[in-house]
């Protein structure tokens, strides 16, 4: 079976939604100088809901960035 290279369009779309949620979490919770950003599953649910996003696997958002599967959005890295 051939190895898949790159992301499918559905994966790219999913990651854009994940980026939106993570950016919203930072916008809501980050205070200058914080070395970490504590948040809960409820925070993720609220952010996704407020953005009008329907994400089936919410824990995958956290895993995506912690595992290095996707880099944090540039807005956050700044």
mmJSON file of the N, C-alpha and C atoms, coordinates in Angstrom:
{"data_MODEL":{"atom_site":{
"group_PDB":["ATOM","ATOM","ATOM","ATOM","ATOM","ATOM","ATOM","ATOM","ATOM","ATOM","ATOM","ATOM","ATOM","ATOM","ATOM","ATOM","ATOM","ATOM","ATOM","ATOM","ATOM","ATOM","ATOM","ATOM","ATOM","ATOM","ATOM","ATOM","ATOM","ATOM","ATOM","ATOM","ATOM","ATOM","ATOM","ATOM","ATOM","ATOM","ATOM","ATOM","ATOM","ATOM","ATOM","ATOM","ATOM","ATOM","ATOM","ATOM","ATOM","ATOM","ATOM","ATOM","ATOM","ATOM","ATOM","ATOM","ATOM","ATOM","ATOM","ATOM","ATOM","ATOM","ATOM","ATOM","ATOM","ATOM","ATOM","ATOM","ATOM","ATOM","ATOM","ATOM","ATOM","ATOM","ATOM","ATOM","ATOM","ATOM","ATOM","ATOM","ATOM","ATOM","ATOM","ATOM","ATOM","ATOM","ATOM","ATOM","ATOM","ATOM","ATOM","ATOM","ATOM","ATOM","ATOM","ATOM","ATOM","ATOM","ATOM","ATOM","ATOM","ATOM","ATOM","ATOM","ATOM","ATOM","ATOM","ATOM","ATOM","ATOM","ATOM","ATOM","ATOM","ATOM","ATOM","ATOM","ATOM","ATOM","ATOM","ATOM","ATOM","ATOM","ATOM","ATOM","ATOM","ATOM","ATOM","ATOM","ATOM","ATOM","ATOM","ATOM","ATOM","ATOM","ATOM","ATOM","ATOM","ATOM","ATOM","ATOM","ATOM","ATOM","ATOM","ATOM","ATOM","ATOM","ATOM","ATOM","ATOM","ATOM","ATOM","ATOM","ATOM","ATOM","ATOM","ATOM","ATOM","ATOM","ATOM","ATOM","ATOM","ATOM","ATOM","ATOM","ATOM","ATOM","ATOM","ATOM","ATOM","ATOM","ATOM","ATOM","ATOM","ATOM","ATOM","ATOM","ATOM","ATOM","ATOM","ATOM","ATOM","ATOM","ATOM","ATOM","ATOM","ATOM","ATOM","ATOM","ATOM","ATOM","ATOM","ATOM","ATOM","ATOM","ATOM","ATOM","ATOM","ATOM","ATOM","ATOM","ATOM","ATOM","ATOM","ATOM","ATOM","ATOM","ATOM","ATOM","ATOM","ATOM","ATOM","ATOM","ATOM","ATOM","ATOM","ATOM","ATOM","ATOM","ATOM","ATOM","ATOM","ATOM","ATOM","ATOM","ATOM","ATOM","ATOM","ATOM","ATOM","ATOM","ATOM","ATOM","ATOM","ATOM"],
"id":[1,2,3,4,5,6,7,8,9,10,11,12,13,14,15,16,17,18,19,20,21,22,23,24,25,26,27,28,29,30,31,32,33,34,35,36,37,38,39,40,41,42,43,44,45,46,47,48,49,50,51,52,53,54,55,56,57,58,59,60,61,62,63,64,65,66,67,68,69,70,71,72,73,74,75,76,77,78,79,80,81,82,83,84,85,86,87,88,89,90,91,92,93,94,95,96,97,98,99,100,101,102,103,104,105,106,107,108,109,110,111,112,113,114,115,116,117,118,119,120,121,122,123,124,125,126,127,128,129,130,131,132,133,134,135,136,137,138,139,140,141,142,143,144,145,146,147,148,149,150,151,152,153,154,155,156,157,158,159,160,161,162,163,164,165,166,167,168,169,170,171,172,173,174,175,176,177,178,179,180,181,182,183,184,185,186,187,188,189,190,191,192,193,194,195,196,197,198,199,200,201,202,203,204,205,206,207,208,209,210,211,212,213,214,215,216,217,218,219,220,221,222,223,224,225,226,227,228,229,230,231,232,233,234],
"type_symbol":["N","C","C","N","C","C","N","C","C","N","C","C","N","C","C","N","C","C","N","C","C","N","C","C","N","C","C","N","C","C","N","C","C","N","C","C","N","C","C","N","C","C","N","C","C","N","C","C","N","C","C","N","C","C","N","C","C","N","C","C","N","C","C","N","C","C","N","C","C","N","C","C","N","C","C","N","C","C","N","C","C","N","C","C","N","C","C","N","C","C","N","C","C","N","C","C","N","C","C","N","C","C","N","C","C","N","C","C","N","C","C","N","C","C","N","C","C","N","C","C","N","C","C","N","C","C","N","C","C","N","C","C","N","C","C","N","C","C","N","C","C","N","C","C","N","C","C","N","C","C","N","C","C","N","C","C","N","C","C","N","C","C","N","C","C","N","C","C","N","C","C","N","C","C","N","C","C","N","C","C","N","C","C","N","C","C","N","C","C","N","C","C","N","C","C","N","C","C","N","C","C","N","C","C","N","C","C","N","C","C","N","C","C","N","C","C","N","C","C","N","C","C","N","C","C","N","C","C","N","C","C","N","C","C"],
"label_atom_id":["N","CA","C","N","CA","C","N","CA","C","N","CA","C","N","CA","C","N","CA","C","N","CA","C","N","CA","C","N","CA","C","N","CA","C","N","CA","C","N","CA","C","N","CA","C","N","CA","C","N","CA","C","N","CA","C","N","CA","C","N","CA","C","N","CA","C","N","CA","C","N","CA","C","N","CA","C","N","CA","C","N","CA","C","N","CA","C","N","CA","C","N","CA","C","N","CA","C","N","CA","C","N","CA","C","N","CA","C","N","CA","C","N","CA","C","N","CA","C","N","CA","C","N","CA","C","N","CA","C","N","CA","C","N","CA","C","N","CA","C","N","CA","C","N","CA","C","N","CA","C","N","CA","C","N","CA","C","N","CA","C","N","CA","C","N","CA","C","N","CA","C","N","CA","C","N","CA","C","N","CA","C","N","CA","C","N","CA","C","N","CA","C","N","CA","C","N","CA","C","N","CA","C","N","CA","C","N","CA","C","N","CA","C","N","CA","C","N","CA","C","N","CA","C","N","CA","C","N","CA","C","N","CA","C","N","CA","C","N","CA","C","N","CA","C","N","CA","C","N","CA","C","N","CA","C","N","CA","C","N","CA","C","N","CA","C","N","CA","C","N","CA","C"],
"label_alt_id":[null,null,null,null,null,null,null,null,null,null,null,null,null,null,null,null,null,null,null,null,null,null,null,null,null,null,null,null,null,null,null,null,null,null,null,null,null,null,null,null,null,null,null,null,null,null,null,null,null,null,null,null,null,null,null,null,null,null,null,null,null,null,null,null,null,null,null,null,null,null,null,null,null,null,null,null,null,null,null,null,null,null,null,null,null,null,null,null,null,null,null,null,null,null,null,null,null,null,null,null,null,null,null,null,null,null,null,null,null,null,null,null,null,null,null,null,null,null,null,null,null,null,null,null,null,null,null,null,null,null,null,null,null,null,null,null,null,null,null,null,null,null,null,null,null,null,null,null,null,null,null,null,null,null,null,null,null,null,null,null,null,null,null,null,null,null,null,null,null,null,null,null,null,null,null,null,null,null,null,null,null,null,null,null,null,null,null,null,null,null,null,null,null,null,null,null,null,null,null,null,null,null,null,null,null,null,null,null,null,null,null,null,null,null,null,null,null,null,null,null,null,null,null,null,null,null,null,null,null,null,null,null,null,null],
"label_comp_id":["UNK","UNK","UNK","UNK","UNK","UNK","UNK","UNK","UNK","UNK","UNK","UNK","UNK","UNK","UNK","UNK","UNK","UNK","UNK","UNK","UNK","UNK","UNK","UNK","UNK","UNK","UNK","UNK","UNK","UNK","UNK","UNK","UNK","UNK","UNK","UNK","UNK","UNK","UNK","UNK","UNK","UNK","UNK","UNK","UNK","UNK","UNK","UNK","UNK","UNK","UNK","UNK","UNK","UNK","UNK","UNK","UNK","UNK","UNK","UNK","UNK","UNK","UNK","UNK","UNK","UNK","UNK","UNK","UNK","UNK","UNK","UNK","UNK","UNK","UNK","UNK","UNK","UNK","UNK","UNK","UNK","UNK","UNK","UNK","UNK","UNK","UNK","UNK","UNK","UNK","UNK","UNK","UNK","UNK","UNK","UNK","UNK","UNK","UNK","UNK","UNK","UNK","UNK","UNK","UNK","UNK","UNK","UNK","UNK","UNK","UNK","UNK","UNK","UNK","UNK","UNK","UNK","UNK","UNK","UNK","UNK","UNK","UNK","UNK","UNK","UNK","UNK","UNK","UNK","UNK","UNK","UNK","UNK","UNK","UNK","UNK","UNK","UNK","UNK","UNK","UNK","UNK","UNK","UNK","UNK","UNK","UNK","UNK","UNK","UNK","UNK","UNK","UNK","UNK","UNK","UNK","UNK","UNK","UNK","UNK","UNK","UNK","UNK","UNK","UNK","UNK","UNK","UNK","UNK","UNK","UNK","UNK","UNK","UNK","UNK","UNK","UNK","UNK","UNK","UNK","UNK","UNK","UNK","UNK","UNK","UNK","UNK","UNK","UNK","UNK","UNK","UNK","UNK","UNK","UNK","UNK","UNK","UNK","UNK","UNK","UNK","UNK","UNK","UNK","UNK","UNK","UNK","UNK","UNK","UNK","UNK","UNK","UNK","UNK","UNK","UNK","UNK","UNK","UNK","UNK","UNK","UNK","UNK","UNK","UNK","UNK","UNK","UNK","UNK","UNK","UNK","UNK","UNK","UNK"],
"label_asym_id":["A","A","A","A","A","A","A","A","A","A","A","A","A","A","A","A","A","A","A","A","A","A","A","A","A","A","A","A","A","A","A","A","A","A","A","A","A","A","A","A","A","A","A","A","A","A","A","A","A","A","A","A","A","A","A","A","A","A","A","A","A","A","A","A","A","A","A","A","A","A","A","A","A","A","A","A","A","A","A","A","A","A","A","A","A","A","A","A","A","A","A","A","A","A","A","A","A","A","A","A","A","A","A","A","A","A","A","A","A","A","A","A","A","A","A","A","A","A","A","A","A","A","A","A","A","A","A","A","A","A","A","A","A","A","A","A","A","A","A","A","A","A","A","A","A","A","A","A","A","A","A","A","A","A","A","A","A","A","A","A","A","A","A","A","A","A","A","A","A","A","A","A","A","A","A","A","A","A","A","A","A","A","A","A","A","A","A","A","A","A","A","A","A","A","A","A","A","A","A","A","A","A","A","A","A","A","A","A","A","A","A","A","A","A","A","A","A","A","A","A","A","A","A","A","A","A","A","A","A","A","A","A","A","A"],
"label_entity_id":["1","1","1","1","1","1","1","1","1","1","1","1","1","1","1","1","1","1","1","1","1","1","1","1","1","1","1","1","1","1","1","1","1","1","1","1","1","1","1","1","1","1","1","1","1","1","1","1","1","1","1","1","1","1","1","1","1","1","1","1","1","1","1","1","1","1","1","1","1","1","1","1","1","1","1","1","1","1","1","1","1","1","1","1","1","1","1","1","1","1","1","1","1","1","1","1","1","1","1","1","1","1","1","1","1","1","1","1","1","1","1","1","1","1","1","1","1","1","1","1","1","1","1","1","1","1","1","1","1","1","1","1","1","1","1","1","1","1","1","1","1","1","1","1","1","1","1","1","1","1","1","1","1","1","1","1","1","1","1","1","1","1","1","1","1","1","1","1","1","1","1","1","1","1","1","1","1","1","1","1","1","1","1","1","1","1","1","1","1","1","1","1","1","1","1","1","1","1","1","1","1","1","1","1","1","1","1","1","1","1","1","1","1","1","1","1","1","1","1","1","1","1","1","1","1","1","1","1","1","1","1","1","1","1"],
"label_seq_id":[1,1,1,2,2,2,3,3,3,4,4,4,5,5,5,6,6,6,7,7,7,8,8,8,9,9,9,10,10,10,11,11,11,12,12,12,13,13,13,14,14,14,15,15,15,16,16,16,17,17,17,18,18,18,19,19,19,20,20,20,21,21,21,22,22,22,23,23,23,24,24,24,25,25,25,26,26,26,27,27,27,28,28,28,29,29,29,30,30,30,31,31,31,32,32,32,33,33,33,34,34,34,35,35,35,36,36,36,37,37,37,38,38,38,39,39,39,40,40,40,41,41,41,42,42,42,43,43,43,44,44,44,45,45,45,46,46,46,47,47,47,48,48,48,49,49,49,50,50,50,51,51,51,52,52,52,53,53,53,54,54,54,55,55,55,56,56,56,57,57,57,58,58,58,59,59,59,60,60,60,61,61,61,62,62,62,63,63,63,64,64,64,65,65,65,66,66,66,67,67,67,68,68,68,69,69,69,70,70,70,71,71,71,72,72,72,73,73,73,74,74,74,75,75,75,76,76,76,77,77,77,78,78,78],
"pdbx_PDB_ins_code":[null,null,null,null,null,null,null,null,null,null,null,null,null,null,null,null,null,null,null,null,null,null,null,null,null,null,null,null,null,null,null,null,null,null,null,null,null,null,null,null,null,null,null,null,null,null,null,null,null,null,null,null,null,null,null,null,null,null,null,null,null,null,null,null,null,null,null,null,null,null,null,null,null,null,null,null,null,null,null,null,null,null,null,null,null,null,null,null,null,null,null,null,null,null,null,null,null,null,null,null,null,null,null,null,null,null,null,null,null,null,null,null,null,null,null,null,null,null,null,null,null,null,null,null,null,null,null,null,null,null,null,null,null,null,null,null,null,null,null,null,null,null,null,null,null,null,null,null,null,null,null,null,null,null,null,null,null,null,null,null,null,null,null,null,null,null,null,null,null,null,null,null,null,null,null,null,null,null,null,null,null,null,null,null,null,null,null,null,null,null,null,null,null,null,null,null,null,null,null,null,null,null,null,null,null,null,null,null,null,null,null,null,null,null,null,null,null,null,null,null,null,null,null,null,null,null,null,null,null,null,null,null,null,null],
"Cartn_x":[0.851,0.0,0.894,0.652,1.494,1.29,2.368,2.306,1.683,0.829,0.194,1.137,1.302,2.149,1.265,1.489,0.703,-0.631,-1.412,-2.713,-3.807,-4.903,-6.072,-6.779,-7.665,-8.364,-9.222,-9.782,-10.584,-9.695,-8.472,-7.544,-7.115,-6.877,-6.496,-7.624,-8.846,-10.01,-10.152,-9.949,-10.04,-9.004,-7.784,-6.727,-7.019,-7.635,-8.0,-9.026,-9.956,-10.93,-10.233,-9.306,-8.552,-7.804,-7.192,-6.482,-7.427,-8.634,-9.607,-9.92,-10.099,-10.429,-9.263,-8.051,-6.885,-6.641,-6.808,-6.649,-7.69,-8.912,-9.968,-9.651,-9.127,-8.731,-7.67,-6.666,-5.622,-6.198,-7.084,-7.687,-8.435,-9.129,-9.936,-9.124,-8.124,-7.491,-6.08,-5.376,-3.971,-3.824,-2.941,-2.557,-1.058,-0.612,0.798,1.71,2.74,3.725,3.419,2.262,1.913,2.824,3.516,4.351,3.538,2.341,1.444,0.031,-0.781,-2.171,-3.077,-3.477,-4.369,-5.767,-6.342,-7.719,-8.326,-9.641,-10.359,-11.07,-11.596,-12.393,-13.601,-14.155,-15.298,-14.91,-13.697,-13.224,-13.16,-12.677,-12.591,-13.992,-14.9,-16.287,-16.929,-16.744,-17.346,-16.768,-15.453,-14.809,-15.311,-15.359,-15.831,-17.293,-18.105,-19.522,-19.719,-19.01,-19.136,-18.674,-17.753,-17.283,-18.198,-19.2,-20.137,-19.546,-18.543,-17.887,-18.429,-18.593,-19.028,-17.864,-17.121,-15.942,-16.274,-16.188,-16.585,-15.624,-14.335,-13.34,-12.566,-13.16,-12.535,-11.165,-10.952,-9.619,-8.514,-8.877,-7.877,-7.275,-7.976,-7.426,-6.158,-6.263,-5.106,-3.999,-4.36,-3.374,-2.623,-3.325,-2.721,-1.528,-1.645,-0.562,0.481,0.046,1.002,1.904,1.369,2.14,3.066,2.858,3.658,3.114,1.931,1.31,1.03,0.812,0.591,1.207,1.842,2.396,1.282,1.551,0.595,0.466,-0.689,-0.885,0.093,0.532,1.467,0.988,-0.33,-0.885,-0.534,-0.422,-0.118,1.398,2.154,3.603,4.203,3.517,3.999,3.921],
"Cartn_y":[-1.179,0.0,1.238,2.189,3.387,4.278,4.939,5.878,7.181,7.705,8.983,10.121,11.054,12.212,13.447,14.275,15.508,15.262,16.3,16.242,16.233,15.563,15.614,16.946,17.318,18.599,18.597,17.441,17.399,17.575,17.036,17.233,18.69,19.331,20.744,21.586,21.288,22.02,21.833,20.581,20.279,21.083,21.153,21.885,23.378,23.91,25.33,25.583,24.644,24.78,24.677,23.759,23.622,24.915,25.499,26.773,27.838,27.9,28.897,28.721,27.477,27.197,27.581,27.198,27.487,28.994,29.694,31.151,31.78,31.273,31.792,31.515,30.323,30.023,31.001,31.26,32.2,33.599,33.993,35.322,35.481,34.445,34.505,34.35,33.494,33.078,33.594,33.986,34.36,35.727,35.781,37.049,37.201,38.401,38.669,38.055,37.372,36.779,35.358,34.838,33.472,32.468,31.6,30.604,29.417,29.243,28.168,28.725,28.028,28.44,27.296,27.289,26.215,26.414,25.317,25.359,23.978,23.941,22.682,22.277,21.066,20.595,21.513,21.985,22.901,24.185,24.69,25.884,25.634,24.443,24.091,23.998,23.344,23.205,24.573,25.474,26.815,27.591,27.522,28.253,27.737,26.423,25.84,26.217,26.124,26.455,27.931,28.809,30.247,30.618,29.82,30.058,29.405,28.667,27.994,26.76,26.157,24.978,23.714,22.689,21.397,20.426,20.208,19.342,18.079,16.936,15.666,15.198,15.388,14.848,15.994,16.632,17.791,17.497,16.337,16.081,16.061,15.824,15.81,17.192,18.234,19.582,19.694,19.332,19.394,18.466,17.248,16.269,16.758,17.387,17.862,18.762,19.654,20.604,20.033,19.284,18.702,17.673,16.927,15.868,16.413,17.659,18.222,17.874,17.276,16.927,18.181,19.272,20.552,21.647,22.649,23.74,24.671,25.37,26.373,27.458,28.087,29.158,30.314,30.994,32.114,33.188,33.408,34.428,34.126,32.863,32.464,32.52,32.083,32.049,33.439,34.443,35.821,36.238],
"Cartn_z":[0.0,0.0,0.0,-0.909,-0.971,0.241,0.615,1.732,1.287,2.105,1.791,2.175,1.287,1.556,1.601,2.606,2.726,3.4,3.446,4.106,3.062,3.383,2.517,2.761,1.871,2.047,3.305,3.683,4.913,6.14,6.099,7.213,7.304,6.161,6.174,6.727,6.327,6.823,8.327,8.786,10.21,10.99,10.464,11.168,11.189,10.165,10.182,11.292,11.454,12.54,13.892,14.022,15.264,15.567,14.538,14.718,15.241,14.684,15.133,16.617,17.034,18.432,19.338,18.961,19.793,19.875,18.779,18.786,19.715,19.66,20.534,22.003,22.315,23.695,24.18,23.354,23.738,23.919,23.011,23.106,24.426,24.835,26.051,27.339,27.328,28.575,28.81,27.772,27.932,28.589,29.562,30.197,29.999,29.721,29.44,30.507,30.031,30.922,31.378,31.008,31.413,30.699,31.445,30.791,30.257,30.793,30.37,30.274,29.508,29.371,29.812,31.082,31.535,30.966,30.507,30.007,30.181,30.135,30.336,29.049,29.065,27.93,27.735,28.826,28.746,28.024,28.29,27.581,26.077,25.706,24.278,23.684,24.396,23.921,23.706,24.665,24.553,23.372,23.227,22.131,20.796,20.618,19.356,19.116,20.145,20.02,19.666,20.35,20.095,18.69,18.146,16.778,15.739,16.226,15.32,14.661,15.318,14.757,15.408,14.613,15.113,14.93,15.992,15.941,16.717,16.028,16.639,17.725,17.517,18.441,19.095,20.074,20.716,21.337,21.969,22.521,21.46,20.205,19.14,18.925,19.294,19.156,19.995,21.256,22.148,21.67,21.301,20.857,19.61,18.703,17.458,17.718,18.677,18.951,19.919,20.903,21.86,21.202,20.254,19.606,18.524,18.131,17.051,15.68,15.636,14.359,13.537,14.229,13.567,14.443,13.834,14.637,15.124,16.194,16.655,15.59,15.505,14.529,14.789,13.724,13.875,14.84,14.889,15.795,17.246,17.584,18.952,19.187,18.213,18.363,18.515,18.001,18.135,19.577],
"occupancy":[1.0,1.0,1.0,1.0,1.0,1.0,1.0,1.0,1.0,1.0,1.0,1.0,1.0,1.0,1.0,1.0,1.0,1.0,1.0,1.0,1.0,1.0,1.0,1.0,1.0,1.0,1.0,1.0,1.0,1.0,1.0,1.0,1.0,1.0,1.0,1.0,1.0,1.0,1.0,1.0,1.0,1.0,1.0,1.0,1.0,1.0,1.0,1.0,1.0,1.0,1.0,1.0,1.0,1.0,1.0,1.0,1.0,1.0,1.0,1.0,1.0,1.0,1.0,1.0,1.0,1.0,1.0,1.0,1.0,1.0,1.0,1.0,1.0,1.0,1.0,1.0,1.0,1.0,1.0,1.0,1.0,1.0,1.0,1.0,1.0,1.0,1.0,1.0,1.0,1.0,1.0,1.0,1.0,1.0,1.0,1.0,1.0,1.0,1.0,1.0,1.0,1.0,1.0,1.0,1.0,1.0,1.0,1.0,1.0,1.0,1.0,1.0,1.0,1.0,1.0,1.0,1.0,1.0,1.0,1.0,1.0,1.0,1.0,1.0,1.0,1.0,1.0,1.0,1.0,1.0,1.0,1.0,1.0,1.0,1.0,1.0,1.0,1.0,1.0,1.0,1.0,1.0,1.0,1.0,1.0,1.0,1.0,1.0,1.0,1.0,1.0,1.0,1.0,1.0,1.0,1.0,1.0,1.0,1.0,1.0,1.0,1.0,1.0,1.0,1.0,1.0,1.0,1.0,1.0,1.0,1.0,1.0,1.0,1.0,1.0,1.0,1.0,1.0,1.0,1.0,1.0,1.0,1.0,1.0,1.0,1.0,1.0,1.0,1.0,1.0,1.0,1.0,1.0,1.0,1.0,1.0,1.0,1.0,1.0,1.0,1.0,1.0,1.0,1.0,1.0,1.0,1.0,1.0,1.0,1.0,1.0,1.0,1.0,1.0,1.0,1.0,1.0,1.0,1.0,1.0,1.0,1.0,1.0,1.0,1.0,1.0,1.0,1.0,1.0,1.0,1.0,1.0,1.0,1.0],
"B_iso_or_equiv":[0.0,0.0,0.0,0.0,0.0,0.0,0.0,0.0,0.0,0.0,0.0,0.0,0.0,0.0,0.0,0.0,0.0,0.0,0.0,0.0,0.0,0.0,0.0,0.0,0.0,0.0,0.0,0.0,0.0,0.0,0.0,0.0,0.0,0.0,0.0,0.0,0.0,0.0,0.0,0.0,0.0,0.0,0.0,0.0,0.0,0.0,0.0,0.0,0.0,0.0,0.0,0.0,0.0,0.0,0.0,0.0,0.0,0.0,0.0,0.0,0.0,0.0,0.0,0.0,0.0,0.0,0.0,0.0,0.0,0.0,0.0,0.0,0.0,0.0,0.0,0.0,0.0,0.0,0.0,0.0,0.0,0.0,0.0,0.0,0.0,0.0,0.0,0.0,0.0,0.0,0.0,0.0,0.0,0.0,0.0,0.0,0.0,0.0,0.0,0.0,0.0,0.0,0.0,0.0,0.0,0.0,0.0,0.0,0.0,0.0,0.0,0.0,0.0,0.0,0.0,0.0,0.0,0.0,0.0,0.0,0.0,0.0,0.0,0.0,0.0,0.0,0.0,0.0,0.0,0.0,0.0,0.0,0.0,0.0,0.0,0.0,0.0,0.0,0.0,0.0,0.0,0.0,0.0,0.0,0.0,0.0,0.0,0.0,0.0,0.0,0.0,0.0,0.0,0.0,0.0,0.0,0.0,0.0,0.0,0.0,0.0,0.0,0.0,0.0,0.0,0.0,0.0,0.0,0.0,0.0,0.0,0.0,0.0,0.0,0.0,0.0,0.0,0.0,0.0,0.0,0.0,0.0,0.0,0.0,0.0,0.0,0.0,0.0,0.0,0.0,0.0,0.0,0.0,0.0,0.0,0.0,0.0,0.0,0.0,0.0,0.0,0.0,0.0,0.0,0.0,0.0,0.0,0.0,0.0,0.0,0.0,0.0,0.0,0.0,0.0,0.0,0.0,0.0,0.0,0.0,0.0,0.0,0.0,0.0,0.0,0.0,0.0,0.0,0.0,0.0,0.0,0.0,0.0,0.0],
"pdbx_formal_charge":[null,null,null,null,null,null,null,null,null,null,null,null,null,null,null,null,null,null,null,null,null,null,null,null,null,null,null,null,null,null,null,null,null,null,null,null,null,null,null,null,null,null,null,null,null,null,null,null,null,null,null,null,null,null,null,null,null,null,null,null,null,null,null,null,null,null,null,null,null,null,null,null,null,null,null,null,null,null,null,null,null,null,null,null,null,null,null,null,null,null,null,null,null,null,null,null,null,null,null,null,null,null,null,null,null,null,null,null,null,null,null,null,null,null,null,null,null,null,null,null,null,null,null,null,null,null,null,null,null,null,null,null,null,null,null,null,null,null,null,null,null,null,null,null,null,null,null,null,null,null,null,null,null,null,null,null,null,null,null,null,null,null,null,null,null,null,null,null,null,null,null,null,null,null,null,null,null,null,null,null,null,null,null,null,null,null,null,null,null,null,null,null,null,null,null,null,null,null,null,null,null,null,null,null,null,null,null,null,null,null,null,null,null,null,null,null,null,null,null,null,null,null,null,null,null,null,null,null,null,null,null,null,null,null],
"auth_seq_id":[1,1,1,2,2,2,3,3,3,4,4,4,5,5,5,6,6,6,7,7,7,8,8,8,9,9,9,10,10,10,11,11,11,12,12,12,13,13,13,14,14,14,15,15,15,16,16,16,17,17,17,18,18,18,19,19,19,20,20,20,21,21,21,22,22,22,23,23,23,24,24,24,25,25,25,26,26,26,27,27,27,28,28,28,29,29,29,30,30,30,31,31,31,32,32,32,33,33,33,34,34,34,35,35,35,36,36,36,37,37,37,38,38,38,39,39,39,40,40,40,41,41,41,42,42,42,43,43,43,44,44,44,45,45,45,46,46,46,47,47,47,48,48,48,49,49,49,50,50,50,51,51,51,52,52,52,53,53,53,54,54,54,55,55,55,56,56,56,57,57,57,58,58,58,59,59,59,60,60,60,61,61,61,62,62,62,63,63,63,64,64,64,65,65,65,66,66,66,67,67,67,68,68,68,69,69,69,70,70,70,71,71,71,72,72,72,73,73,73,74,74,74,75,75,75,76,76,76,77,77,77,78,78,78],
"auth_comp_id":["UNK","UNK","UNK","UNK","UNK","UNK","UNK","UNK","UNK","UNK","UNK","UNK","UNK","UNK","UNK","UNK","UNK","UNK","UNK","UNK","UNK","UNK","UNK","UNK","UNK","UNK","UNK","UNK","UNK","UNK","UNK","UNK","UNK","UNK","UNK","UNK","UNK","UNK","UNK","UNK","UNK","UNK","UNK","UNK","UNK","UNK","UNK","UNK","UNK","UNK","UNK","UNK","UNK","UNK","UNK","UNK","UNK","UNK","UNK","UNK","UNK","UNK","UNK","UNK","UNK","UNK","UNK","UNK","UNK","UNK","UNK","UNK","UNK","UNK","UNK","UNK","UNK","UNK","UNK","UNK","UNK","UNK","UNK","UNK","UNK","UNK","UNK","UNK","UNK","UNK","UNK","UNK","UNK","UNK","UNK","UNK","UNK","UNK","UNK","UNK","UNK","UNK","UNK","UNK","UNK","UNK","UNK","UNK","UNK","UNK","UNK","UNK","UNK","UNK","UNK","UNK","UNK","UNK","UNK","UNK","UNK","UNK","UNK","UNK","UNK","UNK","UNK","UNK","UNK","UNK","UNK","UNK","UNK","UNK","UNK","UNK","UNK","UNK","UNK","UNK","UNK","UNK","UNK","UNK","UNK","UNK","UNK","UNK","UNK","UNK","UNK","UNK","UNK","UNK","UNK","UNK","UNK","UNK","UNK","UNK","UNK","UNK","UNK","UNK","UNK","UNK","UNK","UNK","UNK","UNK","UNK","UNK","UNK","UNK","UNK","UNK","UNK","UNK","UNK","UNK","UNK","UNK","UNK","UNK","UNK","UNK","UNK","UNK","UNK","UNK","UNK","UNK","UNK","UNK","UNK","UNK","UNK","UNK","UNK","UNK","UNK","UNK","UNK","UNK","UNK","UNK","UNK","UNK","UNK","UNK","UNK","UNK","UNK","UNK","UNK","UNK","UNK","UNK","UNK","UNK","UNK","UNK","UNK","UNK","UNK","UNK","UNK","UNK","UNK","UNK","UNK","UNK","UNK","UNK"],
"auth_asym_id":["A","A","A","A","A","A","A","A","A","A","A","A","A","A","A","A","A","A","A","A","A","A","A","A","A","A","A","A","A","A","A","A","A","A","A","A","A","A","A","A","A","A","A","A","A","A","A","A","A","A","A","A","A","A","A","A","A","A","A","A","A","A","A","A","A","A","A","A","A","A","A","A","A","A","A","A","A","A","A","A","A","A","A","A","A","A","A","A","A","A","A","A","A","A","A","A","A","A","A","A","A","A","A","A","A","A","A","A","A","A","A","A","A","A","A","A","A","A","A","A","A","A","A","A","A","A","A","A","A","A","A","A","A","A","A","A","A","A","A","A","A","A","A","A","A","A","A","A","A","A","A","A","A","A","A","A","A","A","A","A","A","A","A","A","A","A","A","A","A","A","A","A","A","A","A","A","A","A","A","A","A","A","A","A","A","A","A","A","A","A","A","A","A","A","A","A","A","A","A","A","A","A","A","A","A","A","A","A","A","A","A","A","A","A","A","A","A","A","A","A","A","A","A","A","A","A","A","A","A","A","A","A","A","A"],
"auth_atom_id":["N","CA","C","N","CA","C","N","CA","C","N","CA","C","N","CA","C","N","CA","C","N","CA","C","N","CA","C","N","CA","C","N","CA","C","N","CA","C","N","CA","C","N","CA","C","N","CA","C","N","CA","C","N","CA","C","N","CA","C","N","CA","C","N","CA","C","N","CA","C","N","CA","C","N","CA","C","N","CA","C","N","CA","C","N","CA","C","N","CA","C","N","CA","C","N","CA","C","N","CA","C","N","CA","C","N","CA","C","N","CA","C","N","CA","C","N","CA","C","N","CA","C","N","CA","C","N","CA","C","N","CA","C","N","CA","C","N","CA","C","N","CA","C","N","CA","C","N","CA","C","N","CA","C","N","CA","C","N","CA","C","N","CA","C","N","CA","C","N","CA","C","N","CA","C","N","CA","C","N","CA","C","N","CA","C","N","CA","C","N","CA","C","N","CA","C","N","CA","C","N","CA","C","N","CA","C","N","CA","C","N","CA","C","N","CA","C","N","CA","C","N","CA","C","N","CA","C","N","CA","C","N","CA","C","N","CA","C","N","CA","C","N","CA","C","N","CA","C","N","CA","C","N","CA","C","N","CA","C","N","CA","C","N","CA","C","N","CA","C","N","CA","C"],
"pdbx_PDB_model_num":[1,1,1,1,1,1,1,1,1,1,1,1,1,1,1,1,1,1,1,1,1,1,1,1,1,1,1,1,1,1,1,1,1,1,1,1,1,1,1,1,1,1,1,1,1,1,1,1,1,1,1,1,1,1,1,1,1,1,1,1,1,1,1,1,1,1,1,1,1,1,1,1,1,1,1,1,1,1,1,1,1,1,1,1,1,1,1,1,1,1,1,1,1,1,1,1,1,1,1,1,1,1,1,1,1,1,1,1,1,1,1,1,1,1,1,1,1,1,1,1,1,1,1,1,1,1,1,1,1,1,1,1,1,1,1,1,1,1,1,1,1,1,1,1,1,1,1,1,1,1,1,1,1,1,1,1,1,1,1,1,1,1,1,1,1,1,1,1,1,1,1,1,1,1,1,1,1,1,1,1,1,1,1,1,1,1,1,1,1,1,1,1,1,1,1,1,1,1,1,1,1,1,1,1,1,1,1,1,1,1,1,1,1,1,1,1,1,1,1,1,1,1,1,1,1,1,1,1,1,1,1,1,1,1]
}}}
